[in-house]
Every structure is written in C-alpha cells, then in structure tokens.
Amino acid sequence: MIKAIIRTPWGFMRWLRLAIGLYLVFVGITESEIFAGSVGVLFTFLALLNQGCGGGSCASGSCDVQNK
C-alpha cells in the first residue's frame, strides 16, 4: 500500500514539500537544530505519503467548516 502511494504521480506541491523537508533535515543535522530537523522530518513524511492541503483530504472539500 505504501509503495502505491509513493508511486502515484508527483505534483509541484508534493515536490516542494519534499524539498523543504529535506532542506530542514539538512539544516537540523548541520546546525544541531532539533526543531528544524523535526519539522523537516514531518514535511518529508507528508510529501512521501502525499498528505497535506495540496494532495490530501482537504483538496476534496472534506474538511470544510459547515455553517449553521
């Protein structure tokens, strides 16, 4: 299942999340910044699993706030 998610077509936002994530992981390692590294790992996993507002469930409108 994970292989199928990773092999789905990669759009611009997914590549951007991966680039930002890898950059922050690099900064976290080289500068010993735990927070930057943690956020980088998060962004990298979001890109690999194709989650987030650009490609996840929000794109289908399932996380809209309903009016009363």
CYANA upper distance limits for C-alpha pairs under 8 A (distance plus 0.5 A):
  1 MET  CA      5 ILE  CA      6.97
  2 ILE  CA      6 ILE  CA      6.73
  2 ILE  CA     49 LEU  CA      8.06
  3 LYS  CA      7 ARG  CA      6.54
  4 ALA  CA      8 THR  CA      6.84
  5 ILE  CA     48 LEU  CA      8.30
  5 ILE  CA     49 LEU  CA      6.73
  5 ILE  CA     50 ASN  CA      7.62
  6 ILE  CA     48 LEU  CA      6.38
  6 ILE  CA     49 LEU  CA      6.93
  6 ILE  CA     50 ASN  CA      8.03
 10 TRP  CA     14 ARG  CA      6.48
 10 TRP  CA     15 TRP  CA      7.23
 11 GLY  CA     15 TRP  CA      6.96
 12 PHE  CA     16 LEU  CA      6.60
 13 MET  CA     17 ARG  CA      6.58
 13 MET  CA     54 GLY  CA      6.87
 14 ARG  CA     18 LEU  CA      6.76
 14 ARG  CA     47 ALA  CA      5.70
 14 ARG  CA     48 LEU  CA      8.46
 14 ARG  CA     50 ASN  CA      7.15
 14 ARG  CA     54 GLY  CA      8.14
 14 ARG  CA     55 GLY  CA      8.11
 15 TRP  CA     19 ALA  CA      6.64
 15 TRP  CA     47 ALA  CA      7.62
 16 LEU  CA     20 ILE  CA      6.63
 17 ARG  CA     21 GLY  CA      6.45
 17 ARG  CA     43 PHE  CA      6.27
 17 ARG  CA     44 THR  CA      7.14
 17 ARG  CA     46 LEU  CA      7.84
 17 ARG  CA     47 ALA  CA      5.99
 18 LEU  CA     22 LEU  CA      6.57
 18 LEU  CA     43 PHE  CA      6.97
 18 LEU  CA     44 THR  CA      5.54
 18 LEU  CA     46 LEU  CA      8.43
 18 LEU  CA     47 ALA  CA      5.74
 18 LEU  CA     48 LEU  CA      7.91
 19 ALA  CA     23 TYR  CA      6.56
 19 ALA  CA     44 THR  CA      8.40
 20 ILE  CA     24 LEU  CA      6.62
 20 ILE  CA     40 GLY  CA      7.45
 20 ILE  CA     43 PHE  CA      7.48
 20 ILE  CA     44 THR  CA      8.27
 21 GLY  CA     25 VAL  CA      6.67
 21 GLY  CA     39 VAL  CA      7.64
 21 GLY  CA     40 GLY  CA      4.44
 21 GLY  CA     41 VAL  CA      6.59
 21 GLY  CA     42 LEU  CA      7.58
 21 GLY  CA     43 PHE  CA      5.05
 21 GLY  CA     44 THR  CA      5.10
 22 LEU  CA     26 PHE  CA      6.64
 22 LEU  CA     40 GLY  CA      6.55
 22 LEU  CA     41 VAL  CA      8.04
 22 LEU  CA     43 PHE  CA      8.49
 22 LEU  CA     44 THR  CA      6.89
 23 TYR  CA     27 VAL  CA      6.70
 23 TYR  CA     40 GLY  CA      7.53
 24 LEU  CA     28 GLY  CA      6.41
 24 LEU  CA     36 ALA  CA      5.96
 24 LEU  CA     37 GLY  CA      6.13
 24 LEU  CA     39 VAL  CA      7.45
 24 LEU  CA     40 GLY  CA      4.95
 24 LEU  CA     41 VAL  CA      8.34
 25 VAL  CA     29 ILE  CA      6.70
 25 VAL  CA     36 ALA  CA      7.17
 25 VAL  CA     37 GLY  CA      4.88
 25 VAL  CA     38 SER  CA      7.82
 25 VAL  CA     39 VAL  CA      8.24
 25 VAL  CA     40 GLY  CA      5.20
 25 VAL  CA     41 VAL  CA      6.80
 26 PHE  CA     30 THR  CA      6.61
 26 PHE  CA     37 GLY  CA      7.80
 27 VAL  CA     31 GLU  CA      6.14
 27 VAL  CA     32 SER  CA      8.12
 27 VAL  CA     33 GLU  CA      7.60
 27 VAL  CA     36 ALA  CA      7.27
 27 VAL  CA     37 GLY  CA      7.37
 28 GLY  CA     32 SER  CA      5.78
 28 GLY  CA     33 GLU  CA      4.89
 28 GLY  CA     34 ILE  CA      6.38
 28 GLY  CA     35 PHE  CA      7.75
 28 GLY  CA     36 ALA  CA      5.51
 28 GLY  CA     37 GLY  CA      4.56
 28 GLY  CA     38 SER  CA      8.25
 28 GLY  CA     40 GLY  CA      8.35
 29 ILE  CA     33 GLU  CA      7.26
 29 ILE  CA     37 GLY  CA      7.20
 33 GLU  CA     37 GLY  CA      6.74
 34 ILE  CA     38 SER  CA      6.55
 35 PHE  CA     39 VAL  CA      6.70
 36 ALA  CA     40 GLY  CA      6.51
 37 GLY  CA     41 VAL  CA      6.67
 38 SER  CA     42 LEU  CA      6.80
 39 VAL  CA     43 PHE  CA      6.67
 40 GLY  CA     44 THR  CA      6.57
 41 VAL  CA     45 PHE  CA      6.68
 42 LEU  CA     46 LEU  CA      6.64
 43 PHE  CA     47 ALA  CA      6.70
 44 THR  CA     48 LEU  CA      6.70
 45 PHE  CA     49 LEU  CA      6.47
 46 LEU  CA     50 ASN  CA      6.23
 46 LEU  CA     51 GLN  CA      5.48
 46 LEU  CA     52 GLY  CA      7.00
 47 ALA  CA     51 GLN  CA      6.95
 50 ASN  CA     55 GLY  CA      6.36
 50 ASN  CA     56 GLY  CA      6.97
 51 GLN  CA     55 GLY  CA      6.15
 51 GLN  CA     56 GLY  CA      4.98
 51 GLN  CA     57 SER  CA      8.20
 52 GLY  CA     56 GLY  CA      5.49
 52 GLY  CA     57 SER  CA      8.13
 52 GLY  CA     58 CYS  CA      7.93
 53 CYS  CA     57 SER  CA      7.67
 53 CYS  CA     58 CYS  CA      5.73
 53 CYS  CA     59 ALA  CA      6.59
 54 GLY  CA     58 CYS  CA      7.97
 54 GLY  CA     59 ALA  CA      6.71
 55 GLY  CA     59 ALA  CA      6.60
 56 GLY  CA     60 SER  CA      8.27
 57 SER  CA     61 GLY  CA      7.53
 57 SER  CA     62 SER  CA      6.60
 57 SER  CA     63 CYS  CA      7.69
 58 CYS  CA     62 SER  CA      6.14
 58 CYS  CA     63 CYS  CA      5.85
 58 CYS  CA     64 ASP  CA      8.16
